[in-house]
Structure formats: C-alpha cells, structure tokens
Amino acid sequence: MYGMLYESVQHYVQEEYGVDVWKKVCHIIDCKHNSFKTHQIYPDKLMPDIAAALSACTGESFDFCMNFFGKCFVRFFSNFGYDKMIRSTGRYFCDFLQSIDNIHLIMRFTYPKMKSPSMQLTNMDDDGAVILYRSSRTGMSKYLIGQMTEVAREFYGLGIKAYVIESQNDITGGTAGPIKLTDGPLTVIVKYRLDFDNREYMAKRVNTEAHPSQLRMPTVNLNVFLDLFPFTFVLNHDMKITHAGEKIVETWIMHNPGANPKGFIGTHVMDLFHCRRPKDTTIDWATLIQMRAVLFEFELIRTGHNRAAYDAVLNMDFENYDEMDLNEAQTMALAKAKEFNDAHPVDKDEASGDDEIDPATGERRSSQGLRSILLKGQMFYIKDVDSLIFLCSPLIENLDELHGIGLYLNDLNPHGLSRELVMAGWQHCSKLEIMFEKEEQRSDELEKSLELADSWKRQGDELLYSMIPRPIAERMRHSQEQVCQSFEEVSVIFLEVLNVYDGGLNSIQGAMQAVNTLNKVFSCLDEEIISPFVYKVETVGMVYMAVSGAPDVNPLHAEHACDLALRVMKKFKKHDLGEVAIRVGINSGPVVAGVVGQKVPRYCLFGDTVNTASRMESSSDPWKIQLSTYTAEKVRQVGYKVQSRGTVKVKGKGEMETFWLLEGPPEG
C-alpha cells in the first residue's frame, strides 16, 4: 500500500487518541517508521496490524478500527484535492459508485504501483444499492465500509448503512486475528448492501425519455460504428463476436500464427481476449449489461512471433479454405503482416523457436516478438440489434509501445485524441527522462552530502569524547545541568617525562625535537589507556594525568592504576629514549569531577587526593613508581609487590611514608 493510506491513519489516530497511544501501537507491532512517505510502498499487512494493536489499546473492536481508518482516508485525501474528483463524478451517490473503478484507473497515473480493488454496482433500487468488491487483499472489507459511509456523508449529504451480504476469502488480518497461508494468492469477493435514500436517482433514471427529434432519426448501419472505431467488436447474448472493426482483425492475424483469418468472427470473446479489468469479472450477458458505466480493459491473446504468424498464414491449408472468402480487412491484414516482417527481419535461430541463453545470467531468455495489444473502452447496449458493442481504443503510452504492438499512427482512430496522446506521451516521456536524470543527480549529491555529514559528525563525536567522557557528554547534550559529580574513591595517576628539553637551549630545532619526543611518549601512553578502566584526564607540559574509578565507578581502581604504571614502565624501558626518563606517582581517595569552561571545555578532577598524587610524582625517582600508604595497602592485599621507601618530606603534607611499586601479582 502507498504511504498516503498510513499517513491518514497516523494523523487521525494521534488526533483522536493522542500521540502516546500511537507510540504504543507502533511498539506493539514493532513499527520502525516514525512517519510515512506519500509515494512509498509499505507492507499490506501493516494496516490490519495497526487496527489490531489499536483495538488492544483502546478496547474498540477490530472492525470498528478498520472502519475508522477508512473514514480517516476520505478526510485525509481532501487535503490533496482529490475531493474535487469525487464531487465531479456525478450528481448522485450512485454515479460515484459506478465510477469507482474509473477513479482507480485515473489514480494509476499518479500511483503506478497501486493495486486497486475492482468494484461494480450490480443492483439499484429506491432504498439503496448493491456493490460487488474484488481484491487480492484480505481483511479490508470493513475499511471499504468506512470509506463508503464517509464519502456519502461528506460529499452527498447522505447517511447510509453498509453491511456485508456475502463474502469469500475475507480473512481478518493483523496481530490479533488468524492469517491464512495459501500456496497462491487469494481473491477476496465481498457483496455489500448500502441502504440510503435513492428515490431521486431512480426517478430520474426511470423517467428519462428520448427527445422527439431523436425518435425521428433514421437507423444507423452497424458498419458505421466499425469504421469510426476500427478496434471495436460486437457481442451477442452468448458472448460471441458477431462483427469487428478491420484493425482489430488485422492485429489479431499478426499476433496469432496459423490462425484462420475467418475464425475471429463467431469465437467466444474470452477465447481471444483476457479481461484485465475489472478483475475476476464473469464475462456473460447478465453481468455486462449491468456494467455499462465501467471501463473495461481487454488484452489480446497472442500465441507467437510476428514472423511465424506471417509464415503460417502464407502456408495456410485450412479445411474448406477459400481465399475469395476473405473480406477486405483480412486481406489487408495479410499484406500488412508481410510489410511489417520485411521491415523487421528475424534471424534463423530466432525463427526456429529456440530461446537464447543469456550469457550474463546463464538463464534462458525469452525471444522477442510483438507485444500484446490492450484495448480500453465501454460496453454499450444497442437495442436495434440486441447486442453489446465494445467501443474502445488501444491503450498506448508512447511511440515505442506503438511500434512494439506492430501498429502505426495511421492505424489509430482518426477522431478523438488517440494520436495526439501517443505523441504527447512520447514528448512527456522525454521530459520525464531528463527530469529523472536531474533528480538522480540530485539524489546522488544529497547522498554524498549525507555521507559527508555523517563523517563529520563521527569526527566531531570522536573529538568531543577525547575532551569529555562520553557519559558526561551525552548528559550535556540532553541539557542536563548537573556536570559536577563526587566519587568516594578513585586512583589518580601522574606521570612526568624527564630530560626532554634543555631550558637553556634557545634553538628552534631543539624545541621542535622536544615536541616530537613528547608526542611519541604521550601517544604511547594513550595506547595503554583501556576505557572504561582508566580515563586520560589531561596533559600539562611534561606531565600526563589519568584516573581510574571516574567517570565510570570502578571498585578495582587501584589495581588498574598500578597495572597501567607497570605496563608503561615496561614498554618504555624497551625503547632507547636516550636520556629521557619517566617517573610515576599514584594516590587513592575521594575526588570531585566536572566539566570546566565553555570554550575548549575539559573534564577536571579536584580535591586533596589529586594534590597528593601530584606530590607522589614530583618526589619520585626516575624509572620509579611511588605509591601513597593507602594505595600501597590496597594493592598489597591483592598480591602486588611493594617496598617501603621510608618517610619523604612532601610539600604541604610534611613527612609521609611512601612505597615503591615493584611488580604486579603473580600470574595464575
């Protein structure tokens, strides 16, 4: 189904029941669509699923919800101006009922993939009418009732009562009802009774009389119709063709190899044509006489190639065949077939009937030939001959299709707009191709722009998360003002790089060398940071600061901080750094953390724990890891090897006992 149907459902469900109910419905059916696009195709089963979910949320019945959806669609399409088309179908509601199929045909130009149902008005009386509904979709019968009642109320001021008389294969769909699985597609057939005041329409229909001037008109010969409409044919009560225009006979001969040119007349119409629309319609006198306001589409049945047809006709040896018995149209058809095949020669391989193998796919490729002709028109009853005449024209969109059928512009009706429509379709197609090319180009540019925007967003996120912890950044994105947080216990690590830069050296080259050395050292340190166990806080000058236990709470913060220090020492001792050395200090305790600043914001730690950790680093020795007493006790209990350094005079703290971290716990 097209998105416009689901747009109407979403709009009016939110308006009638609220946005929360719609979100709950989408959650029940696992619908991932936040909105629907008018011209996009969505699964058919989504409609009954939404109805079943809405029924569960509101307590209304499934049939009520489907009826409500039908009414919603009628209200919604008025926003697109389609109400004008409905009002233009006729003065009475029955005029609209007779024109439903024609409306669907017109809508196919805007919605080419629309799988519209077929509906025929089968009976009318003073109290209402009976319509027959055919569709390949199940569970939509109550949806149609909602549409009919809303159209009658909105456009014709009628209050109608609609109900089902008979139904076949109308299975309730949705999550709350059974879904029948079949090997082939189901054809749903439902007969509705519509009760409404139809007396005015019936009085007009019954009392209409011919004008006296029309009664004095002479009888028109049937051949006049056949000349004016060369693709027309006439049907008797048995649905056999009694007369036909020359062009349809000519086309039939070209499309059917070996067929007797005299066999067209007297054959049942369904032996020569396939009724494409209305679908699944019984082709008999009683049915067609009630469907004179319906547009029919008949497709000519063909049995082979154009060349094969011509060869077969030339070598005809039919029983009692006499060339003199051919009428002018049949004789002309033979000449036209030869002319067409001379202009479109067929290879011997193709004429042999063998299908070619497509080298790209390895599959058998169907041979090329004439395309089937499609006739569109109405059935009219002619009282003088007690027959139905199908007044029609070929349904051709452009010149390519005209040539594919095997016709020329001169073969089309000289009156009407058939030729002009074909030429206009060809010109319109060229314009559309140009527009499509431009739209494709714009689509490609938009797609590249979106990819570039996504790339920029990813880079921006990576840069943001490198400055601010991800949980804190997400909290700030959602406009949560709380950017400050206290932690009961963390382990703070300070690491300083020594002997990188000689302050007395004023050479630019020396400064650049110092920067490169620091970059290498700090980059190696970044590689050892394992999130979320350890988080890099900042670098200031030659000092690298990290923390374990914030912003993600980590009960093993001391162990992870010591593991980082040991890995770093081991890694740098393997590299020849010359006179460059590092020293590390670690302390554990409570801190307060938060984001500071608006331009280049940073995630900073505050508290005495941070100051003590800094003193542990500044009072440490090169290639040593100095721990505070509290941190040393925590890691010693889990197997880390530490050694007492004794008391150290710490600025702002006085004498403190500190420890050297020697190695981690034994493996295993």
N, C-alpha and C positions, 0 to 999 in steps of 0.2 A: 504494500500500500504506500501511496505517496505521503510525505510528511505532513501535508496540509490537514489530513484527517486527524493525525495525532496532535498537531498544533491546536486544533479546536478542542480536543479532549483536555489537553493540559491547561489551556486558558480557562475553560469554564469549570473544570474541577477545582482549580485554585480559587476561582471567583466564588463558587458555590460552597465549597467545603473548607477552603483555606490551604495555604502553602504547606503546612505541616502534614495534612492528610495526603497531599500529592507526594511529598517526600517519603511518607510511609508506604504508599502504594509502590513507588519506584523501588524501595528497599525490598518489599515482599517479592516482586517479580524480578529482582536483580537487574533493573533497567539502568544502564550506564549513561543514558542520554540526558544531559541537563536541559537540552532544548532540541527541537526538531526542525529540520530544514524543509521548506515547502516542496522542493522538487527532488528530494532524495527518497529512495525506496527503502522501506523498513519491513520487517517480517510481518506477514498477515496475522500470525498467532498473537502478536503483541496486543491487538485490540481486545480480544476476549480475555487475555490475561489481565489487562488493566481493569476490565469490568469485574472479573472475579476478585481481584485484590481490593477494589473499591467497595465491592459488596461486603467483603470481610471487615473492612474498616468502618463502614457506616451502618451496617445492618440491613441495607436495602437488598432486594433480590437481584440476581444476575440479570434477569430480563429487564428489570427497571433500569439498571445501569446502562445496558446496551441501548435501550430506548432513549435514555437521556443523552447518550453520545450522538445518536442520530439527530436529535434536535439541536445539539451543540454545533454540528457540522453545518446545518442550514443557516443558523445565526452567524456562523463564522465566515462562510464564503461570501456573505453580503459585503464584507469588508474588501473583497477583491473585485466587486462589481458584477459578480455572477448573478445577483438577484435580478438585474435588468434582463438577462437572457431568459430567466424563468418567467418573468412577467410578460415577455414578448411571445411566448408560445401560443397563447390564446386567451379568450375572454373567460373561459370556464375551466374548472379543475380537470374535467375530462380531457380538455385539449392538452393540458400538461401531461396527463397520464399517457396519452397517445404519443407524446413527443419525447418521452424519457430516453428511448434508445437513440433518437436523433441527437439529443443533447450530448449523450456519451460519445457519439461519433465526432461531434464538433470538438469536444474536450480532448480528444486524442491528439489534436494538433498541438495543444499546449502540454499535454501529459502523454507522450507517445507510448510509454510502457504501462499505461493504465489497463488493468484487467477488469473492465467494467462488466457488470451483470447484464442480462437480457431481460426486459420486461415488456409484456404485451397486455393490452387492455382486451380482455376476452368477452366481457359482458357488461351491459349498462342498463339501468332502469331508473325509475323516479326516486328510488331510495338509496342509490349508490352505484357501485361498480365492482367488478371482479378483475384482478390483475394476476398474471402468471409471472413468477420470478424464477430465473435460472441463473446459477452461478457456480463457479468452481470452488468458492469459499464456503466453509461450514460455519455455523453459529452466528450468522449475520442477519437472520430473518427479523429479529426484534430491532436491530439497528435500522432496518428499512422502515419499519413501522414508525419509529421516531422521526425519520425524515419526512414521510408522507404526512403525518399529522402536523408537523411544523410548517411545511410548505402550504398546506391547506389553510392553516390559521394565519400565517404571516402574509401570504400573497393573495389569497382569495377570500379571506374572512370567513372561513368555514370551520365548524367544529366537527371533526369526523371521529368515528370509532373504527379502528382497524383490528382485524383478528385473522388468524390462520384457519383456513378451511381444510386444506390438505397439505402434507409435506412429505418429502422424500429425501433421505440422507442429510437432514438438517440436524447435525450433531452439535451439541453445546460444547464449545471450546473453553480454553482458559485453565488456570491452575486449579480451579475448584470443580471442574467437570471432566468427564471422560473424553479422551481424544482417540478417535478410531484410526488405527493404522491399516492402510489398504495397499495392495500392490499397485493399483492405478489411481488416477485422480477421480475424486467423487464429483458428481454433478448434482447439485442441490436444486430441487424443484419445489417451490412453495406457491400455493394458491391463496391469495388474500381476498377477503371481503372488506370493502370500505363502505361504511354506512354514512351517508350525508345527503343533504337536500339537493337532488339532481333534477328537479322538475323543470326548471327553466331551460336547462340544456336539452333535455329530452323533448320539450315542446318545440324548441327551435329546430331540432333535428328531424322531428316527425312532420312538421307543418311546412317545411321548405318545399316550394313548388317551382317548377321551371317557368321562366318568363314566356309569355305567349309568342314572342318573336323567335325564341329558341325552338318552340314546338313546330314552327313553320319551316325550319331549316331542313334541307334535303339530307338524305342519308349519305354518310361519308364512307367511301370504299376503304376496306381494311388495308389495302396496299399503300394508301397514302401514309398511314402510320409507319409502315415498314420502310417507306422511302425517307420519311423525316427522321426516323430513329432506326438506322441500319443495324444496330445491335439488339433490337427488340425481338422478343418471341411471344407467341400466344399460346395459352394453356387451356385445355378443355377440362371437364369435370374429373377426368382420370389422370390429370397432371401430365398429359402427353402434349408434345409440341405440335400444333397444327399449322402454324405459319411462323416464319422467321425472316429477319432482315438479311440482306445479302452479305453484310460484313461479318456477322456472327457465324454464318455458314462457312464463309471463306476462311475465317480464322480457325474454325473447328477442323477443317480439312488440313490446314497447315500444321496443326498441333497433334494430329492423330494419324499415325502411319497405317496404311492398309484399310482405312475405314471407307465404307461405301458412301459416296457423296450423297446418295439418296436416303441414307439411314438417319440423318439428323431429324427430318420431319417424321413424326409418328413415334418417336422414342420418348420414354418417360424422362422428365426433366432431371431427376436425380441420378439417371444413368449417364448424363452428360455434364452435370454441374454438381459442385459441392456447395452447400449453403453455409457460408462463413458467419453470416449474421442475419437474423437473430440466431444465437447458438442453440443447438439441440431442439430446433423447431420441427415439428411434424409437418411435412410438406403434403398437405391434402387440401381439398376444396373447402371443407368446413373451417379449417384453420386460416387459410389465406384470405378468405372472404371477410374475416374479422380483423385483418391486419393491413387494411388498405392505407393506413396513415403511417405505416412503419417502413423505414428504409431497409431494403434487402441488399445483401452482397452475395453474389454467386460467383464462384471460381470455376472456370472451365477445366474439366478433367482432361489431361493430355497423357499420351502413352508413349511418346518417343521423340526422337530428334526431328528437326525440320527436314534434313536431307533424307532420312529414312522415310518420312511421310511422303515426300515427293516421289522417291523411287517406287514406293509401294503403290501409290496412286497411278503412276505411269504403267505399272505392270499388273493392273487390276484384272482379275479374271473371275468376277463375281457371277454367281448363277443368275441367268436372265439379264445380265448387264447389257445395256444398250446406250451408247454414247449419245444417241439422239434424245434419250430421256433426260439428259442433264439440263437443268434450267440455266439461265444466263449467269446467275450468281455462282453456281457450281463450276461452270466452265471458266469463269473469270478467276475462281479460286485456284484452279489447276495452273493457269497461266501465271498467277501471282506467286504461287509456290515455286515454280521454276525460276522466275525472275529473282526472287529472294535468295534462292540457293546458289544461283550463279554469282551473286554478289557476295555470298558468304560460303565459300567452299569449305568442305570438311575433309580432313586427312583420312587416308585409308584406314589408319589404325583406329581413328575415332569412329568412322563409319562401321567398322567391324563390330562395334558394341562393347569392346573391351575397355574397362576402366583403367585409367592411368594410375601408376604408383607415384605418390608424392615423395620425391627424394628427401625432402626436409623432415617429414614425419614418419615415412615408411608405411603410411596408411593408404588405402585405396581412395582415389579421388574421383568424384562423380564427373561424368562427361558433361560438356557444355551443350546447351541447346536453347530453344525458345523458352521464355518464362511464361508461366500461366497468366492468362488474362483475367482480370477481376472486374465484374460488372456491378454497378451500383444504381439502384432506382427503386420505383414503387410499383406495386400491383394495383391495377385498375380494372374494375368490372365493366365490361361492355355488354349492355343489355341486348343490343341487336343481334349479336352472335352468341350470347350466353357463354362468354369466355372471359378469362383473365388475361390482360396484356401487361407484360413486364416492360415498362418504359424505362430505359436505362442508358447509361453511357459507360465506357471503360473508365476505370479508376486509375489514372496515370498521373504521376507527380512531376516527371521531368523527361527530357529528351532521351536520356539513357534508358529509362524504363520503357519508353515508347519503342525504341529500336529493339530492346530485349524481347518484347512481345511479338515483334515482327510486323508492326504497323507503321504508318506514316501519318503526317498531319492531315493529309487529304482524306484519310480513311475516317477521321472523326466527324462528328455531326457538323454540318456547315452552319447551323444556327447554334444559339447558346454560347457558352464560354469555354467549351472543352479545349479548343486550340489555344485560346488566349491563356488559359490556366496552365497548360503544359509549358508554354513559353515563359510565362511568369514564374512558374516553379523552377525552371532551369536558371533563369536570371537570379531568382531569390536564392537558389542553392549556391550559386557562385558567390553572392554576397555573404551568405552564411559561412561558406568555407573561409572567406577572408576574415570574417569576424571570429570564427573558431580559432584560426591561426593566431590572431592577435590575443585572444583570450588564453590560449595555450602558452603563448609567450609571457603574458602577464602572470599566469599561474606559475610558470617556471621561475620567473623573477621573484614572485611572492614566496615560493617555496625556498629559494635560496636565501631570501631575506630572513625568513623564519629560522632557517638553519643557522644563519649568521647570528641572529638574535639569541638563539639557544646557546650557541658557542660563547657569546659574550656574557650571557647570564651565568654559565658554568664557570667561566673565568672569574667573574665578579664574586660568585659564591666562594670559590677557592681562595681568592684574595681576602674576602671578609672572614672566612673561617681560619685563615692564617693569623689574623689580627685578634679575633674574638672567638672564644669557644663556640662551637655550633649550637649547643642548647641555649646559651646566653643570646646568641644572635637571633635564633628563632623566637625567643621570648620578646626581644626588642622589636622584631618585625610585626608581632601581633600587638604592638603598642602597650605592652605591659611595662609599667613604670619601674617595677622592682628590678633593678640591675645590681643591687648590692646583696651579698649573702655571706653568712658566717659559717665557718666549719670548725667543728670541735677539735679535730686533729688532722694535720697533714704533715708531709715531709717536704721541706724546701731545700733545693739543691742550688749551690752556687759553684761555678767553675770558671777559673780565670786562666787565660793564656798568657804565659810569661815570655819575656825576651823576644817579643815580636818586633818591637820598634824602638830604635835608639832615639830618645828625645833630643839628643844633641845633633842629630843628623838633619840638616836642612834640605837635603836633596829631594826633589820631587820623585825621582826614581825610587828612592828609599821608601818614601811614603806609599807609593803605589805597590811596592813589593810587600809592605806590611799589610795593606788592604787585601791583597791576593792571598797572603798566608792566613789571615783571619777568616776570609771567605771559605778557604779549604777546610780549616778546622771546624768552623761553625756548621758547615754543610755536612761534615762527617757526624757531628753531634746531632743534627736534625734527623739523619738516617737512623739513629739509635732511639729516637723518641717513638715509643709504642703507645698510641692512643687506644683506649682511654686511661691506661695505667699511669702514664706520665704526660704532662702537658708543658710545652715550652711557653714561658711567660714573656721573656724579652731578652735582648742583649744590650748592654750598656758598655761602650768602649771595648775593653778586653774581657768583659765578664759576661757569662752565659747563665741565665736563671731559668730553672724549671721547677715543677711542683708535682707531687703525687698525692692524690686524695682530693683534688679540686680541679675543675668544677664538678667532676664525677666523683662521688664519695667512694673511697677505696679503703677497706679495713687493712689491707696489706701494703699501705703506702710506704712504710719504712723499708720493707723488703724490696719493693720495686725501685725506690730511690737508690738504694745501695747497689742493686743489680745494674742500674744504669751507670753508676760511677765506675764499677768494676769493668763493665764492657768497654767504656770509653778509655780507661787506663790501658787495658789490654790491646785495644785497637791502635792507639797512638804510639805505644812502645814498639810496635812492629814497623812503624814508618820512621824513616830517617828525617827528622824535623830539624836537625842541626842543633842549635842552642835553644830552640823553642821547647818549652815545658808547660805542663798544666798542673794545677792544684785544685782540690775539691773540698768543699765543706758542706755538711748536711746537719739539719736540726729539725726536730718534730715538735708540733704543738698546735694551738688554735690560731686561726687567722681570719681576717675579713677580706673578701674578694669582691671586686666590682669593676664596671667599665667606667673609665675616666676620660673625659674630653669628648668633643663633638667632631672636630677635625682630626683625622688620624687617631681615632679612639683606641685605647689599649685596655686590656684586662690586667689589672694590677692586684697585688697582694699587700696587705697592711697588717702590722702587729709586731709584737716583740719577737715572735718566732722567726720572722723574716730578718730582723736585725741580728739575732743570734746566729742564724745560718750564714749571714754575710761575714760575721766575725770569725766563724769557723773556717771560712775560706781564706780570709785575709791573714789569719795566723797559722795557716797550714804551710807545709813544706812542698817544694816541687815534687811531682810524681807521688803525692801522698793524698789520702782521703781521710779527713778529720771529722769525727762524729762528736756530737754533744753526748753528755752522760745518758740522757733519757733515750736518745736514738740508739746508742750502743747497747743499752739494756734490752731494748725491744728486739733487736736483730740477734743478740747473743742467745736469747731464749729459743730461737728457731734454727740455731746451728751456724750462724755466721761467726767467723774467727776475727776477733778484735783484740787489740793490745793497748794497754793503758799508756798514755803519753805522760801522765802526771798532770800537775796543775800548770795552767797557762794564764798569763795576765791578759784579759780581754778588755778592750776599750769599752767603757760604760758598764762593765759587768764585774770587774775586779778579777780575782783568782777563780778559775773554773777548771775542773778536771775534765780532760778530753781523751778521746781514744782514736787510735789508728784502725781503719778497716783494712784487713789483710786479704781476706778471701771469703767467698760465699760458702754456703753449707755444702757438705759432701753430697755428691750425686747418689741417687738411689735411696 
